[in-house]
């Protein structure tokens, strides 16, 4: 059997290796033999086959970034074989799974496709009383809320454990609760059963304002769209208030039976936050947004934008794309919409091909300042064409917008290209629903508009022209 398994794995590995631009999802297996036997005659061979297959998959998962494990065995275990399989369909048409089982597989595949093709939500906003714990803390006190390792309170503790895991995957957490703030914060500070801590939440809105108003403020303070928010609240009234006033916000139905809380949050994860893989930036996301809130506070205190930018002590690290940055570069290309000149979407394989093509140059940049590290936030793809440089893509995370990072980098690259003998630089803006912030970027940078219609602009900069721009921060070329 091991030889058979190895043959299958060899075929799969070759396909994965030969198609690095495609993502492969290969299922675990459920092996069982229906037989009548004495209890003493336990058969371990089925388990050995399953485990050997899983070991092969695990190795491929570690060796190839485009390989993923589809855990069919776990799906079957969750609902039970009697529900997942159908003897009737097997005897009638050779179909292994029941309609119910097939629907579960379809749902899982759909979630994976959505995770690949759509931007996941960014922020989970949570109520407190009867949501993160049982009971109203202002009425019964922190010692009487339902939250424990066992019995009734365990449902809330398990719920919190899964939410904590969401945060570790890069999901931003915020609180929106009608409560007295001192009562609510006492739970975080004094109740030893709390899994979630105060600093796990990037923003806390604990007051008596309408929740739709608080959620709007959360979106503004984080500089994210309302359509990036999922709101969880046990109160039907509060859910309907938010749905009515903020239709862009996702508001799942809270389970009537709170013993289903853990399954509920897993479904929320799969429907709105499903993660195929994560980057270093994802792991540090909460801190990055906290740092950004500090920057906004500093900005409001400053007399002018120039004074604020000067105080930041910004350092911009610039280098040509390396293989270890591919995943983050791919993420920027597919998830950045506001500061994205053309919204071209390239695969990791295409980026690899550009890296190996002497006619292409790809630059990425990491930005840090006195408040912290923003991670890799900038990507530029340029193509050499005779005596001209074509800027194919220019992308930057909204986290560092309005800090003139692009001015510093573009000025440096222009100098390098002109020193290398190129006579002009050309760039393009393609209008989308969401990239209005960069609609006039190249006009501001001093480029000439050579073509314009309602959806497209083409720009040119001649070697003889040297635009005057802000030079904010220190540029460090690696």
N, C-alpha and C positions, 0 to 999 in steps of 0.2 A: 504493500500500500504506500509506503514511503516513496518508492520509486515512481509510482503513479502521481503522487502529489508533486514530486520534484519536476516531473515532465510538464504538468500544468503550470507550475510556477515559472519554469524556463520560458514557456510560450508567453505568459503574461509579462514577464520581465523584459523580454525582447520588444514587445509592443509598447511598453511604457518608455523604454530607452529610445526607441525609434520615433516616438511621437511626443517629444518633450513639451510641445505647445498644447497638448490635450491633457485633461485631467481624467484619471482612471479611478473608479470606485469599485472595489472587488469585495464581495461579501464573505463574511464568516459563514460557517456551515453548521447545520444541525443534523447530526447523524444519530439515528436510533433504529433499533431492530425490534419489531413486535414479535415477541415470543413468550411462551409459557415456560417458566423455569422455577426451580426452587430458590428461595431467598438466598441461600448459601452460594448459589451459582451466579454470583454477580459478574457481569461482563464489563471489563474496563476498556476493551478495544475501541468502543465508540468514542469514549473520552480521549483516548490517545490520538485517534484520527483528527478529531476537532482541534485538539491542542497543537498537533504538528502543523496543521494547516494555518492555525493562528500564528504560530512562530514564524512561518514563511512570510505571511502577510505583514507581520510586525517588522521584519527585516526590510521588506520592500518599502514600507512606510517610512523607515528611517533613512533609507538610501536614496529615495527619489522624491523630490518636492512635488511632483505631479501625481503621486500615488496616494490614495486614501482608502481607509478600511470602511466598508459599509457593514455595520454590525447587525446582520440579519438574525443571528443567534439571539441577540439581546431583545430584538423585537418579538421573537417567538416566545422567549422566556417570560416576557412581560405579560403576554395575553394567554399563554398556555397552548400546548400542542393541540388539544381537542378543539380549541377555537380557531387556531391558525390553519390547520390542515382539514381536508375534506375527503373522507373515504369515498363518499358518493361520487364526487367529481373525478376522483382518481379512477374509479372503476368505470365511469361513464366515458371519460375522455382523456385520461392520463394527465389530469391537472392536479398538481400536488396541493395547492393552497385553496382554502375556502374563499368565498367572496370577501368575507371580513378580513382575512389575512392579506389578500391582494390589495384591498383598500388601504391597509396600514402601510404596505410597501410603497404604494403610489404616493401616499401622504409624505412619507419620509423622503422619497426621491424628489417630490415637488419642493419640499423645504430646502433640499440641497441645491436644486436649480435656482431657487429664489436667492439663496445665499451667494451663489456664483454671479447672478445677473443683476441683482438689485442691491442698492446701498442699504445696509442694515441700520436700524434705528440707533440713536446715540445715547439717549438718556432715559432712565427708568425713574419716574417720580412716584413716591410712595406715601400713603397715609400711614398713621401710627396706630391709634387705638383700634382694636379689633381687626387690625391688618398685620402689623409686625408682632403684636402680642394680643392676647385675649383680654377684653375688659377695657374700661375707660379709666385711665390712671388717675385723673383728677377726682374721680368718685371713690375709687377703692384703694388707692395708694400703690406704690411700686411693689410692696411685699405681697399684694394679692392678685396681681395680674397673672394671666395664664402664660407661663413660659418656663419650660423645664426640659430635662433630658428624657423624662419618662411620662407616660399617661397623657392627659389632655394637653398640657403645655408643650409637649414634644412636637406637635404639629406646627406650632409657630417657630420653634427652634429649628426644625428641619427646613422650613420655609426660608428662614434667615440664612441658613447654611448655603442654600442654592443661590440666594441673592448675592451673598459674599463671593461665590464662584463667578457670577456674572461680572461683578466689579473687577475681579482678577483677569477677566477676558477683555477688559477695556471698556465696559459699559459704565457710563457716568450715573451715579446715584444722587437723587435729591429728595428732600422731604417736603411735603405739602400737607399740613395738618391743622385743623381747627382745634386749638389747644392752648393752655397756658404754657409758655415756653419753659418755665422753671420746672414744672411737673414732668414735661416730656424729657428734658435733658437729665433729670434725676434718674430716669430709667437707664439711659446710656451710661451714666457715671457710677451708679450704685447697684444696679442689678447684675449680679455675676453671671446670670444665664444668657445675657445678651451676646449674640455672635457678632452682630453689626455694631461698630463703634461710631462715635460722633464724627471722627475724621474720615470715615468711609464715605460720607456724604459731602458732595462738593458745594451744595447750597441747601440751606434749611429755611423754609418759610413756615414758621409756626406762629399763627395769628388767627384772627377771626374774619379776615377778608374772604371774599368769594374765591373758590379754588381756581377758577378760570383766570382770575386776575393774577394770582400767585404764579400760576404756570406760565402765563405770558411773560412775567418778570423773569422767571427762570430762563426761558428761551432767550430773552434779551441779554441777560447777564452772561450767558454762556456763548452768545453769538451763534446760536443754532436755530434752524427752522422749527416751527411748531410740529411739522410733520416728522421730526426726528425724535419725538417724545412719546413714551408709553406711560400711561397713568393708571395706577392700581389703588383702588379704594373699596372698602367693604360696603359703603353706603350707596344704595341705588340712587338716592337723591343727588349726592355729590357727583356721581358718575354722569347722570343725566344733565346736570348743570354744566359740566365741562364739555360734554358732547354737543350740547346746544350752542354754547358760546365759542367753542374752539373745535370745529369739526375736523380740523387737520390732525388733532391729537388722537392717538390710538387709545381706546378705553376698553380693555377686555372685561367680560362679565366675571365678577368675583364669584368663586364657588359658594353655593349655599351651604354645602357640607364642608366645613373647614378641614376635615381629615383629608380632603383632596388638594390642600394647598400646595404640597410639594409637586404633585403632578401638574397642577395649574401653572406653576412658575416654570416648569420644564417646557410646557407647551408654549408659554410666552417667549421663552428663549428660542425655541425652534421656529416660531412664527415671525419673530421680529428682530432677534439678535443673533441668529445662527452664525457661527464662526467656522469657516473652513480651516483657516490657520491664522496665527496672530504674529505680529511683528513686535519688536522691542518697543516701538512707539505705542502700540496698543496696551502693553503691560504698564506703561508709565502715564497713561492718558489722564487719570484723575489728578495726579500731581501737576501735569502740564496745564490743565484747565484751572487748577487752584492758583498756579503761578500767573496765569493770564488775568485772573480776577485781581490779583495784586497789582499787575501792570495797569489795569484800568483805573484802580484807585489812585495810583501814582499819577496817571495821566490827568485825572480830574484836579489834582492838587497843583499841577504845573501851570505856570503862567501862559505857556505857549507850547505848541507841538514840538518845536525845535528844542525847547528846554527839556521836555519830557524825553525825547529821543536821546538827548545828550546824557541824561541821568541814567539811562538804561545800561550804558557800557556794553553795547552789543558787539558780539564777535560772530563773524560769518565765515564758516569753514566751507571751502569749495574744492571739489575733486571730480575727476572723471569716474563715471559709474563703474563699480566693481561687482563681481558675481554675488558677493554677500549682501549687496544692496538691492538686488533684483526684485525681491519680494516687496520691499517698501516702495520702490519705483513703480512697480505694477499697481500697487495699492493707490498711490497718488494719481496715476493715470486714470484709474477707473472710478475713484471716489471723489475727486476734486472737480467741482463744477463752477464755482464762482470765479476764481482766479485761474482760468483755463482758456487760452486764446483760441483754440480750435476744437477742443473736446474730442480729439482723435483718441481711440482706445486701442492700445497695442497689447498683444499677449507677451508673456515672459519670453517665449521663444523669439518673437520679433525683436524684443529688446536685446536679447543675446546676439542675434544676427547683426543688429546695429553696432553693438560693442565690437564685433569682429570685422566690421566693414570699415576700411580706411576712409571712406567718403562720409562717414557719420562721426559726430562727436556728441556724447551724452554727458551732461554735468548734473551733479546733485549737490545739495548744500544743507548743512546743519547749522542751526542758529541757536546761540545761547546768549544770555545776558545776566544781570545781577540777580534776577529772580529765579533763574533755572534754565534747563536745557529744553528747547522745543523739539529736538530730534531732527530727522531729515524732513525738510518742509518744502524743498525747491527742486524742480526738475526742468532741464532744458535739453531738447533734442535739436541738433543743427546738422544740416547736410551741405557738403561742399559741392559747388556746381561751377566749374571753370574758374572764373575770377570772382565768384559771388558766393556768399554764405546765405543759405536759406534757413531761417528759424522755423522748424517744423512744429514744435510744441513748446509752450512755455506755461508751466504749472507751478502754483504755490499754494500751500495750505492757508486757509483763512485765519489760522492762529497768528500768523505774522503779517497779515495785511496792514497797510497804512503805516509801515515802518521804513519804507523806501529800501527794503532789502534788494528788490529787483534792480533798482538804480545802480547800486554798488556792483552787483554781479554783472549786469549788462555792460556797464562802462568798462570793467576789466576785460570781458570777453571781446568787446569791440576792439580794444587796443591790441589784444593778442592777434585777432584775425587780420587786422590791417597791417601789423608787423610781419605777418606771414605772407603778405603780398596780395591779399584779397582787396578788391576795389570797392565793393558795396555789400550791404547786408539787406536782406529782404525778409519781411515777416507778414503774416496774415492773421486777420481776426475774422472768425466765423461766428455769427450771432447765434446764441441759444437762449432759452427761456431764463437761464440762471447766471450767465456770465457777463451781465451788464457792468459789474465793477471794473472790468478791463476793456470796456468798449472804446475808451479814448486813451488807453495806456501809452501806445506808441506815439500819439500826438504829443503827450506830455513829455515823452522821452526825446522829442525833437526829430522824429522821423517824418518824411514827406509822404503824403497819401498819393499813391499813383493810380489807384482804382477804388471805386466805391459804389455799392448799390445797397439796397435795404438790408441785406443779410451778410455782406462781405466787404472787407476792406483789405487792400494790399499796401504795404509800406516799404519805403526804401531809405537807407541812410548811406550817403556817399562818404568816401574816405576823407574828402576834403573838409567835411563838416564835423565839428566837435561840439556837441550840445553841452550846455552848462547844467549840471545836475547836483542834487544833494549827495554828499558822501558821508552817510551816517555809519558809524561803527567802524570796526577794524575787520578788514578782509584778510583771511589766512588761506592761501592756496596750498593744497597738499599734493 
